[in-house]
Amino acid sequence: MSAEEYLGSEVYEEVLADIEASIPGVDFTDTTNLSAVTAKLNNAIREVVKARDYPDTYTDEKITNDLQRFISNIINITIYDFHQIGGAFQETHNENSINRTWVDRSKMFKGINRFVK
């Protein structure tokens, strides 16, 4: 299944719209920005699916229903990753007396637990 199919196309579009609204000042009519945020969203969905480590007996429908509980996490991971573009693996950044520190990315996965097998 594709990342979009995991959420269902209608929910996927709503999530994408929420993400775009949460990142002010970015023109998402520009296909470069839209492609970047879409790639980050798809990756976030795949990472949540991987983190959940669904049992083989879980159907695609069960996975889709379960992922609904983690939409906030998916949105937060996507926004976090989008803001990291251009600063891959950057530990510190100082520019004109502006210092940036990022929250540990693993905190975006809070509440997403593996299935016990």
C-alpha positions in Angstrom: 0.0 0.0 0.0 1.1 3.5 -0.6 1.3 6.1 2.2 -1.7 7.9 0.8 -3.7 4.7 0.7 -2.9 4.0 4.4 -4.9 7.1 5.4 -7.4 7.0 2.6 -7.4 9.7 0.0 -9.9 12.0 1.7 -8.1 11.9 5.1 -4.8 12.2 3.4 -5.9 15.4 1.6 -7.3 16.8 4.9 -4.0 16.1 6.7 -2.0 17.7 3.8 -4.2 20.8 4.1 -3.7 21.0 7.9 0.0 20.7 7.4 0.1 23.5 4.8 -2.0 25.7 7.1 0.5 25.0 9.9 3.5 26.3 7.9 2.9 30.0 7.3 4.8 31.9 4.7 5.3 29.0 2.4 3.7 29.1 -1.1 2.3 25.6 -1.6 1.0 26.5 -5.1 4.7 26.3 -5.9 5.1 22.6 -7.0 8.6 22.4 -5.4 7.2 23.2 -1.9 4.2 21.0 -2.5 6.4 18.1 -3.6 8.7 18.6 -0.6 5.8 18.6 2.0 4.1 15.6 0.2 7.3 13.6 0.4 7.7 14.4 4.1 4.1 13.4 4.7 4.5 10.1 2.9 7.7 9.4 4.8 6.0 10.2 8.2 3.2 7.8 7.4 5.7 5.1 6.5 7.7 5.7 9.6 4.6 5.5 11.9 3.6 2.2 10.1 7.1 0.9 10.7 7.1 2.1 14.4 3.8 0.3 15.0 5.2 -2.9 13.5 1.8 -4.3 12.7 1.3 -8.1 13.1 1.0 -10.0 9.8 -2.6 -10.7 10.6 -3.5 -7.0 10.4 -5.4 -6.2 7.3 -4.9 -2.9 5.4 -8.3 -1.8 6.7 -7.2 -2.4 10.3 -4.0 -0.5 9.7 -5.9 2.4 8.2 -8.2 2.6 11.1 -5.4 2.4 13.6 -3.4 5.1 11.9 -6.3 7.5 12.5 -5.2 7.6 16.1 -1.8 9.0 15.1 -2.8 11.8 12.8 -1.4 14.4 15.1 1.9 12.6 15.3 2.0 12.3 11.5 1.3 16.0 11.1 4.0 16.9 13.7 6.6 14.6 12.1 5.9 16.1 8.7 6.1 19.7 9.9 9.3 18.9 11.9 10.9 17.2 8.9 9.8 20.0 6.5 11.5 22.6 8.6 14.7 20.6 8.6 15.1 20.9 4.8 18.5 22.4 4.1 19.8 21.7 7.5 20.2 17.9 7.4 21.9 16.6 10.5 22.7 20.0 11.7 23.6 20.1 15.4 24.0 23.8 15.9 23.3 26.9 13.9 24.3 30.4 14.7 23.5 33.3 12.4 23.4 37.0 13.2 23.1 36.2 16.9 20.2 33.8 16.3 20.7 30.3 17.8 18.5 27.4 17.0 18.0 24.2 18.9 15.7 21.4 17.7 13.5 19.2 19.8 14.7 15.6 19.6 12.9 14.1 16.7 12.1 10.9 18.7 9.7 13.0 20.8 7.4 13.3 17.7 6.7 9.5 18.1 5.4 9.8 21.7 2.5 7.5 22.2 3.3 5.4 19.1 4.1 1.9 20.5 4.9 -1.4 18.9 2.4 -4.2 18.9 3.4 -6.9 21.3 3.8 -10.1 19.3 
